[in-house]
Amino acid sequence: VPGVEPELSDLAGVLAMIEGNLLGGPPSLTRVQVVERAGVPMEVGEQLWRLLGFPNQTDDAVAFTEADVTALTMTQDLVRMGILSPDSQSALVRTWGRSFARLAEWETNLLAEVAMAAPDPQAGLAEVAASVLPHVESLQTYIWRRHLASAASRLLTVASAGSAATNLAVGFVDIVGYTSRSKNLDETELVAWLENFEDVATGIVVDHGGRIIKTIGDEVLFAADDPAAAAEIALLMTERGADDDDPFPAVRAGLAYGEVVSRLGDVFGPVVNIAARLTSVARPGSVLVDTGAYEVLSGRTAGDQANDDDAEAESESDGSAYRFRRTRRTPVKGYTRLQPWVLRRAR
């Protein structure tokens, strides 16, 4: 814990206690013993540990517990049941490793701050390990199950369509001037600024029926089944960013609609690429949409516009909540003549 300089013997005792609470007991097994008890070849155990992001251990290092035996046995059970194929096993375990490593790092810092606030930081750590972590674990399981139910519903919808791809609206929202702003903030201020951005963005996305796919520093990637919901999400964020009295940063957004492939919680395909490219060329405070999103939101086809490709045109459909300004075709990486439309609310 930063700022605490306990005796090494005391620290070793606290760490042993925490490790025992987390792993069900102190390390007592070598990797050779673990794979023997689990009944799997050493190379299988090594591959799983590597995919999870754990450092390699020597044969005589006592670094494992019975929990490792149980985990390895259950993994092999899933393989034998046909749930995990060799390909999906690697992808799933690697995703577990990356996701939980980031979560554990963040939670450790958070809980360390709680322990530091106690009169006796070492006692605070012990309290966190013994009392707080079980609550965190139970809450994580609850959240996982709720997301599992939502994901299952989406999967059944896709499966009923008979395709691995489904139509989604995909949007990127990017902070304007992030590099210059971040240079003037210290570490605490930068973290608070980004956390506020992510918190507000997540709230807007979830409140309108979308879901956050991932955050990438100063950028958020989201998806929604309904293009109108995605349009509201993007417009609300840009409107909040344009309000000088709102701490939400100025942003720009790109939105595209069409077939998207979902895999391991991420989204892939040309629609995702186009949304990213649109964001990169959008002006501060604006939302650019591709032709697919324009046609769904306006109820028109892009061919209805009789204007020359190099001219700018503005349209507003009767009864539509939005108006659109077609801009010049834009050459971006991978798309030499991408057609953007500026999305605005109807007058």
WOSULNOR-V477706 format. One record per residue. SS is DSSP state (a for helix, b for strand, c for the rest). PHI is phi in whole degrees, 0 to 359 (* if undefined). Layout:
[[SS | PHI] [SS | PHI]]
//
This chain:
[[c | *] [c | 302] [c | 86] [c | 246] [c | 235] [c | 283] [c | 297] [a | 301] [a | 294] [a | 295] [a | 297] [a | 299] [a | 294] [a | 295] [a | 296] [a | 296] [a | 295] [a | 297] [a | 298] [a | 296] [a | 294] [a | 283] [a | 252] [c | 83] [c | 150] [c | 290] [c | 303] [c | 219] [b | 233] [c | 267] [a | 295] [a | 297] [a | 293] [a | 296] [a | 291] [a | 294] [a | 291] [a | 280] [c | 72] [c | 234] [c | 295] [a | 302] [a | 295] [a | 291] [a | 299] [a | 298] [a | 296] [a | 295] [a | 296] [a | 294] [a | 296] [a | 285] [c | 91] [c | 270] [c | 294] [c | 289] [c | 242] [c | 283] [c | 296] [c | 259] [c | 280] [c | 274] [c | 229] [b | 233] [c | 231] [a | 297] [a | 298] [a | 292] [a | 297] [a | 298] [a | 297] [a | 293] [a | 295] [a | 296] [a | 298] [a | 295] [a | 298] [a | 295] [a | 294] [a | 294] [c | 283] [c | 84] [c | 287] [c | 247] [c | 275] [a | 306] [a | 289] [a | 292] [a | 299] [a | 297] [a | 295] [a | 291] [a | 295] [a | 297] [a | 294] [a | 305] [a | 301] [a | 295] [a | 294] [a | 287] [a | 296] [a | 294] [a | 296] [a | 296] [a | 297] [a | 293] [a | 295] [a | 298] [a | 297] [a | 296] [a | 290] [a | 295] [a | 296] [a | 297] [a | 295] [a | 295] [c | 284] [c | 283] [c | 303] [c | 242] [a | 304] [a | 294] [a | 295] [a | 297] [a | 298] [a | 298] [a | 295] [a | 299] [a | 295] [a | 277] [a | 247] [a | 281] [a | 301] [a | 301] [a | 294] [a | 299] [a | 298] [a | 296] [a | 294] [a | 298] [a | 297] [a | 299] [a | 298] [a | 300] [a | 294] [a | 295] [a | 292] [a | 297] [a | 297] [a | 294] [a | 294] [a | 297] [a | 297] [a | 294] [a | 296] [a | 296] [a | 296] [a | 294] [a | 297] [a | 294] [c | 277] [c | 73] [c | 215] [c | 282] [b | 251] [b | 218] [b | 283] [b | 221] [b | 266] [b | 241] [b | 227] [b | 247] [b | 235] [b | 238] [b | 290] [c | 278] [c | 69] [a | 299] [a | 300] [a | 292] [a | 292] [a | 294] [a | 294] [c | 263] [c | 244] [c | 280] [a | 301] [a | 296] [a | 295] [a | 296] [a | 298] [a | 297] [a | 297] [a | 293] [a | 294] [a | 295] [a | 300] [a | 294] [a | 295] [a | 294] [a | 299] [a | 297] [a | 299] [a | 296] [a | 297] [a | 294] [a | 298] [c | 252] [c | 81] [c | 264] [b | 214] [b | 284] [b | 276] [b | 190] [b | 248] [b | 233] [c | 66] [c | 264] [b | 222] [b | 239] [b | 250] [b | 228] [b | 220] [b | 211] [c | 290] [c | 260] [a | 300] [a | 294] [a | 295] [a | 296] [a | 296] [a | 297] [a | 302] [a | 295] [a | 293] [a | 298] [a | 293] [a | 292] [a | 293] [a | 293] [a | 293] [c | 275] [c | 273] [c | 297] [c | 272] [c | 259] [c | 291] [c | 297] [c | 289] [c | 295] [b | 224] [b | 224] [b | 219] [b | 230] [b | 225] [b | 224] [b | 225] [b | 159] [b | 288] [b | 229] [b | 262] [b | 257] [b | 208] [c | 53] [c | 81] [b | 247] [b | 234] [b | 221] [c | 124] [a | 303] [a | 299] [a | 295] [a | 298] [a | 295] [a | 301] [a | 294] [a | 295] [a | 298] [a | 298] [a | 293] [a | 252] [c | 290] [c | 282] [c | 307] [c | 80] [c | 246] [b | 237] [b | 255] [b | 237] [c | 272] [a | 297] [a | 299] [a | 292] [a | 301] [a | 294] [a | 289] [a | 287] [a | 266] [c | 77] [c | 242] [c | 259] [a | 299] [a | 289] [a | 293] [c | 284] [c | 269] [c | 282] [c | 295] [c | 303] [c | 269] [c | 263] [c | 259] [b | 221] [b | 240] [b | 222] [b | 215] [c | 282] [c | 299] [c | 79] [c | 281] [c | 278] [b | 227] [b | 233] [b | 226] [b | 239] [b | 283] [c | 258] [c | 296] [c | 301] [b | 242] [b | 279] [b | 228] [c | 304] [c | 90] [b | 219] [b | 282] [b | 224] [b | 288] [c | 260] [c | 267] [b | 232] [b | 279] [b | 261] [b | 223] [b | 286] [c | 293] [c | 295]]
//
